[in-house]
Amino acid sequence: QVQLVESGGGLVQPGGSLRLSCVGSGSFNDINGMAWYRQAPGKQRELVASITRGGRRNEVDRVKGRFTISGDNTKNTIYLQMNNLRPEDTAVYYCNAWAIRNSITHDYWGQGTQVTVSS
C-alpha cells in the first residue's frame, strides 16, 4: 500500500508563487515515478509534471518555464515550484505515484491540495 500526502496549497495573487510538496509512505520500493496532476471545476484531471525515479523530469507545455518539478528519492518526496501563477492555474492539485508490475500500471493518489489564484 502507498500513501501520498500533499501540502502547500493556498490562495495567491496572479504573478505569485507557491511550492507544493508530496510525501509518500508505505510500499515505495517499486514505485517508478511520481507526478502532479490538477483538476479545475468542471474539467478533467490533467497532467502537470512528472519525474521518474531516475530523475527524468517533464513539465507540460502550458506550465513549462513557470513550474518546476523536483524530487528527493531518499524521502519519497516530490515538489512542485510554481511561479508566475495565473488565474487559470486554479485547481485542486493531486500527487500521483505509479508502479509498473507485470506490465500493468498501478496508480496511487493523494487527497489533493487546493490552489487558488485570484486578486
BELBEL-V774735 format. One record per residue. N is the residue number from 1. RES is the residue in three letters. SS is DSSP state (A for helix, B for strand, O for the rest). PHI is phi in whole degrees, 0 to 359 (none if undefined). OMEGA is omega in degrees with one decimal (none if undefined). Layout:
BEGIN
n | res | ss | phi | omega
N | RES | SS | PHI | OMEGA
N | RES | SS | PHI | OMEGA
END
This chain:
BEGIN
n | res | ss | phi | omega
1 | GLN | O | none | -179.3
2 | VAL | B | 238 | 175.9
3 | GLN | B | 242 | -179.6
4 | LEU | B | 231 | 179.8
5 | VAL | B | 231 | 179.5
6 | GLU | B | 265 | 173.0
7 | SER | B | 205 | 173.9
8 | GLY | O | 107 | 178.7
9 | GLY | O | 288 | 178.5
10 | GLY | B | 163 | 179.1
11 | LEU | B | 258 | -179.0
12 | VAL | B | 218 | 178.1
13 | GLN | O | 281 | 175.0
14 | PRO | O | 307 | -176.6
15 | GLY | O | 90 | -178.7
16 | GLY | O | 277 | -176.7
17 | SER | O | 229 | 171.7
18 | LEU | B | 216 | 174.9
19 | ARG | B | 234 | 177.5
20 | LEU | B | 266 | 175.7
21 | SER | B | 233 | 175.4
22 | CYS | B | 221 | 179.4
23 | VAL | B | 252 | 179.0
24 | GLY | B | 256 | 176.7
25 | SER | B | 213 | -179.7
26 | GLY | B | 97 | -175.1
27 | SER | O | 278 | -172.8
28 | PHE | O | 261 | -171.8
29 | ASN | O | 298 | -176.3
30 | ASP | O | 253 | 175.1
31 | ILE | O | 290 | -177.5
32 | ASN | O | 271 | -179.5
33 | GLY | B | 182 | 179.7
34 | MET | B | 223 | -174.8
35 | ALA | B | 206 | 171.0
36 | TRP | B | 245 | 171.9
37 | TYR | B | 240 | 173.7
38 | ARG | B | 217 | 178.1
39 | GLN | B | 220 | 176.3
40 | ALA | O | 271 | -179.8
41 | PRO | O | 305 | 177.6
42 | GLY | O | 77 | -178.8
43 | LYS | O | 238 | 178.0
44 | GLN | O | 283 | 175.1
45 | ARG | O | 293 | -178.1
46 | GLU | B | 228 | 177.2
47 | LEU | B | 289 | 176.5
48 | VAL | B | 251 | -177.6
49 | ALA | B | 198 | 179.2
50 | SER | B | 217 | 177.3
51 | ILE | B | 213 | 179.5
52 | THR | B | 273 | 178.1
53 | ARG | O | 300 | 179.2
54 | GLY | O | 282 | 175.8
55 | GLY | O | 99 | 178.6
56 | ARG | O | 286 | -174.8
57 | ARG | B | 247 | 175.8
58 | ASN | B | 212 | 170.7
59 | GLU | B | 242 | -177.7
60 | VAL | O | 290 | -171.6
61 | ASP | O | 303 | -174.2
62 | ARG | O | 291 | 177.4
63 | VAL | O | 241 | -177.1
64 | LYS | B | 300 | -177.4
65 | GLY | O | 90 | 178.1
66 | ARG | O | 246 | -178.5
67 | PHE | B | 250 | 177.0
68 | THR | B | 225 | 176.4
69 | ILE | B | 264 | 175.4
70 | SER | B | 213 | -176.3
71 | GLY | B | 207 | 176.8
72 | ASP | B | 227 | -177.5
73 | ASN | A | 298 | -177.0
74 | THR | A | 292 | -178.3
75 | LYS | A | 247 | -176.2
76 | ASN | O | 51 | -172.4
77 | THR | B | 232 | 169.8
78 | ILE | B | 234 | -179.4
79 | TYR | B | 230 | 171.7
80 | LEU | B | 226 | 175.9
81 | GLN | B | 273 | -176.7
82 | MET | B | 244 | 179.7
83 | ASN | O | 244 | 177.7
84 | ASN | O | 50 | -175.8
85 | LEU | O | 294 | -178.7
86 | ARG | O | 239 | 178.1
87 | PRO | A | 305 | -179.7
88 | GLU | A | 288 | 174.1
89 | ASP | A | 277 | 178.7
90 | THR | O | 299 | -177.0
91 | ALA | B | 182 | 166.1
92 | VAL | B | 272 | -178.3
93 | TYR | B | 257 | -176.5
94 | TYR | B | 246 | 171.9
95 | CYS | B | 271 | -179.8
96 | ASN | B | 230 | 170.2
97 | ALA | B | 230 | 179.6
98 | TRP | B | 228 | 176.6
99 | ALA | B | 224 | 178.2
100 | ILE | B | 253 | -178.7
101 | ARG | B | 234 | -178.7
102 | ASN | O | 52 | 176.4
103 | SER | O | 70 | 178.6
104 | ILE | B | 248 | 179.5
105 | THR | B | 272 | 176.6
106 | HIS | B | 252 | -179.1
107 | ASP | B | 252 | 176.0
108 | TYR | B | 235 | -173.6
109 | TRP | B | 229 | 169.5
110 | GLY | O | 275 | -177.8
111 | GLN | O | 279 | 179.0
112 | GLY | O | 98 | 175.9
113 | THR | B | 224 | -175.0
114 | GLN | B | 279 | 171.6
115 | VAL | B | 241 | 179.7
116 | THR | B | 236 | 179.4
117 | VAL | B | 249 | -175.0
118 | SER | O | 201 | 175.7
119 | SER | O | 266 | none
END
